[in-house]
Amino acid sequence: MKFLKTSLMGFGLSALVLALMISAGVTPAQADVVWNYTITGTGITGTGTLTTGTSVSPGVLPIVSWTGNFADVSNGISGVVTDPFALPTGGTMVSPDGLYYFDNVLTPSAPSLLTTAGGGLFDVGGGVGAGGAEVNIASDGVGGYWLWETTSTATYLPGSGGGYPVTFDVTPANTTTPEPSSFLAGIGLLGVGWVGRRRFRRH
């Protein structure tokens, strides 16, 4: 009877955890993924990390942050990369200076890592208002990438038409940030482990 009572108590704890997970709408755990990126072109270099969140559709990951350093020696641009333009639910928006469309999504399993319709957008050196720059990078639709820069709210470089031709590469940085569902799942495992300890004491 003591064994049965202990087992039922453990089962009750596990059932309670499962009920809490279901009531909270918990789905299989996903995690933010960190990627190392490089941007290279004539006089242009950029390195750092970008972080993607939960996919908004199959193979489409929202970029929730950019970090790193970027420089274009030809245009006197150099500084720390920041990203105040995250769109965690996807979609396309117009940049704060009104010159670019951007969607800030990564498509790692597609032929191009960025879209042609928007591409990624990030600030360099604090952005245009702080004397820095705004940078937009997008697929050119044929396997390469275009890059544009803004150093004032009136014009963008290199002007109308195609941007500066650059290469853009990403590799997983093997760093993840667990979401709350992972934590709840861990609680569930603790409940199961508690049953094991109560039943078997020690192995």
N, C-alpha and C positions, 0 to 999 in steps of 0.2 A: 504493500500500500504506500509506503514511503517513497519507493521508486516511482510509482505511478503518479503520486502527487507532485513530485519534483519535475517529472517529464511534462505534466500538464501545465505547470507554472512556466516552464521554459517555452513551451509551445504558445502559451498565452502572450508572453512577451514578444515573441517573433511575430505573431499575428497582429499585435498592436502596432509594431513598427511598420509592417506591411500596409496596414490600414492607413497609417499616417502618410506614408509615401503615396498611396493611391489618392487620398483626399487632397494632397498638395499638388496633384497633377504631375508627379515626377515621371519623367520619361527616361530611357536609357541615358546614362551620363555621357555628356560631351564636354570637351575642354577647349579652352583657347590654345591655339598653336602658335609658337614663335618661329619665325623664318628669318634667316640671314639673307640680305639682299645686296646686290651690287648694281650700280649704274655706271656705265663707261661710255665716253664719246670723245670727240676732239676737244681737249681742254676741260672735259667734264668728268668728275668722279663723284660717286656717292656710295657709301657703305653704311650698314647698320642693321637693324632688325625691324620687322613689322609683325604685328600680332593679328591673327584672324580669329573671329568668333564662330558661333554656331552657324552652320550653312543656312542660307536663305532659300536655296533650292539645290538640287543635286549638282555637286561640283562647283558651286558658287559660294565662296567664303567672304564675308564682309571683313574689310581691314579696319580694325578698331583702333590701331595706333601705329605711327611711324616714329622711329628714333634713329639717331646716327649723325653723320656729317655729310655735307654736300658742298661742292665747290665747282664753279665755272670760271676759270682764270680769264677767259676772254671778256666776260662781262663783269668781272670784279665781284662775283658773288661767292661768299664763303661763310659757313656757320653751322650751327647745330640744327638738326632736323626735328621739327615738332609737328604734331598733327591735331589741330583743333576741329577737323572736318569729318570725324567718323560718322558713318551711317550704319549703325548696327542692324538695321532691319532691311538694308538694301535700298534700291531706288536711285534716281538720278537727281542731282541738284546743280544749281549754278553757284560758282565760287563767289566768295564775298566781294571780290573786285568786279564781278559781273562779266569776266572774260572767258571763263571755262565752264563746260559741263563736266561733272565728275560723278563717279559712282563708288569709288574706293572698294572694289571687290577684286579678289584674287581667284583665278580659275586654274589651279595647278595641274589639272588633268586635261586641259584643253590645249590646242596648238599654241595659243597665245596666253600668257599669264595674266594679261590685263585686257579690258574690253576696248573696242574702237569707239564706242559711244560716249564713254566718259573717262575711264582710266583713274589713276590715283592722283591725289592732290595733297601736298604738304607744304609747310612753311620752312624757310631757312633763315636763321638769324633773327627770329622773332616775327617774321612776316613783313609785308609791305609797310604797314604803319609804323614799324619799329626800325625802319631803315634796312630791312632785309629783303627777302624775296618770297614769292609764291611760285611753286613749281608744279606743273601738271605733266604726267607721263602716261601715254596711252599706246595701245597697239596700232601699228600702221596697216593692219589687215593682211599683210603678206609675210609675216614671220619676224618682223622687226618692230621697233618702237620709236615714237616721236616724243620729244620733250620740249616744253615751252616754259618760259620764265617771265615773271612780272616783277619789275622793280619800282613801278609806279602804278597808280590806279587808272592811268590813261592809255598805256600801251603795253604790249607784250612782245617778247623776243622769241624767235627771230622775225616776227611779223606775221602777216596773213599766210595762209596755205600751210604746208607741212612744217613741222617743228625741226629741231635738231635731231639727226639720226643718232640713236644710242642703242646699246645693248642693255638688257635688264634680265637678271637671273636671281632665282631664289633657291635656297636649300633649307630643309627643316633644321631648326636649332636644337631639336630634341628636348624642348622645355615646354611643359604644359601647366595650365592653371586649372585645377579641378573645380567643377561647378558644385553647387549645394547638393545636387542629386547624388554625387559620389559620396558626400559626407553621410547622407541618410542611408545609402547602401551600406556604408561602413558600420553604421549603428546596427543595421540588420544582421550583419555578420557577427557583431559583438553579441547580439542576442543568441545566435546559434552557438557561438563559442561558450556562452554562459551555460547553456544546456549541457554542452560537452563536459565542462568542468564540474557541474553538479552531478553528472552521471558517472564520470570516470575519475574525478579528482585530478590525478596526474597520470601522464603516460609513462 
